[in-house]
Amino acid sequence: MVHGPWGPLWKFVLLTTGIGAATGLTYMVYEAVRSLFEYGPYIELLTIGGIAGGVGGGLGLIMGFPAYLVVRLSVHRLHSRAAARLFFLILGAASAIAPSVIWMIVSGELIDFITSADIGLWLIILGFSAPAGILTCACSPLVVRPARAEASLKRH
């Protein structure tokens, strides 16, 4: 695989920022539906949606730089579209989880989380990481493409 049209750093970071914002908004919808069963009607969805989109976009912006480094180091090792999709699915999910894990390590709460996490916390992690992974996987053809397609484009 080689870099596609969204392969340069600034475009990649712009893409990760958009994915982060979209993930924040999907997480807000997920939380709204989940809270309907726990707390009743959810109030101030627009305000919370703006906060969730902004936080997700900020995290996408921050995580775009290390994710770009990982993509640069791995792009030539991906030998098929399926491998690239799986790689980007895992990369997107890991990029969404990484800031939380780093915060837990710095604050010393990681051991507490591991030993006493209930299903609700795992659902929150899944609700944030799954959309990020799926959206990143969906955008993978923008970032990388098969090397043979690149060679055929240069010949024409």
MOMOBEL-V30542 format. One record per residue. N is the residue number from 1. RES is the residue in one letter. PHI is phi in radians with two decimals (999 if undefined). Layout:
BEGIN
N,RES,PHI  N,RES,PHI
END
This chain:
BEGIN
1,M,999  2,V,-2.27  3,H,-1.21  4,G,-1.66  5,P,-1.14  6,W,-1.79  7,G,-1.38  8,P,-1.09  9,L,-0.95  10,W,-1.13  11,K,-1.24  12,F,-1.11  13,V,-1.16  14,L,-1.08  15,L,-1.12  16,T,-1.17  17,T,-1.14  18,G,-1.12  19,I,-1.11  20,G,-1.10  21,A,-1.13  22,A,-1.13  23,T,-1.14  24,G,-1.06  25,L,-1.22  26,T,-1.17  27,Y,-1.14  28,M,-1.10  29,V,-1.12  30,Y,-1.01  31,E,-1.14  32,A,-1.11  33,V,-1.16  34,R,-1.11  35,S,-1.28  36,L,-1.02  37,F,-1.35  38,E,-1.70  39,Y,-2.08  40,G,1.60  41,P,-1.01  42,Y,-1.54  43,I,-1.79  44,E,0.99  45,L,-1.08  46,L,-1.15  47,T,-1.13  48,I,-1.15  49,G,-1.10  50,G,-1.12  51,I,-1.13  52,A,-1.10  53,G,-1.14  54,G,-1.17  55,V,-1.14  56,G,-1.09  57,G,-1.11  58,G,-1.11  59,L,-1.16  60,G,-1.11  61,L,-1.13  62,I,-1.17  63,M,-1.36  64,G,-1.09  65,F,-1.21  66,P,-1.18  67,A,-1.13  68,Y,-1.10  69,L,-1.08  70,V,-1.09  71,V,-1.12  72,R,-1.03  73,L,-1.33  74,S,-1.89  75,V,-1.04  76,H,-1.40  77,R,-1.57  78,L,-1.50  79,H,-1.84  80,S,-2.62  81,R,-1.14  82,A,-1.11  83,A,-1.13  84,A,-1.14  85,R,-1.11  86,L,-1.10  87,F,-1.02  88,F,-1.25  89,L,-1.08  90,I,-1.18  91,L,-1.07  92,G,-1.13  93,A,-1.15  94,A,-1.15  95,S,-1.16  96,A,-1.32  97,I,-1.47  98,A,-0.93  99,P,-1.04  100,S,-1.16  101,V,-1.15  102,I,-1.08  103,W,-1.09  104,M,-1.15  105,I,-1.19  106,V,-1.12  107,S,-1.47  108,G,1.41  109,E,-1.67  110,L,-1.13  111,I,-1.10  112,D,-1.07  113,F,-1.13  114,I,-1.13  115,T,-1.44  116,S,-2.27  117,A,-1.24  118,D,-1.64  119,I,-1.10  120,G,-1.08  121,L,-1.18  122,W,-1.17  123,L,-1.18  124,I,-1.12  125,I,-1.08  126,L,-1.12  127,G,-1.15  128,F,-1.70  129,S,-1.43  130,A,-1.10  131,P,-1.08  132,A,-1.10  133,G,-1.13  134,I,-1.17  135,L,-1.15  136,T,-1.16  137,C,-1.06  138,A,-1.12  139,C,-1.55  140,S,-1.02  141,P,-1.12  142,L,-1.31  143,V,-1.60  144,V,-2.29  145,R,-2.54  146,P,-1.06  147,A,-1.10  148,R,-1.16  149,A,-1.20  150,E,-1.12  151,A,-1.15  152,S,-1.23  153,L,-1.19  154,K,-1.27  155,R,-1.26  156,H,-1.60
END
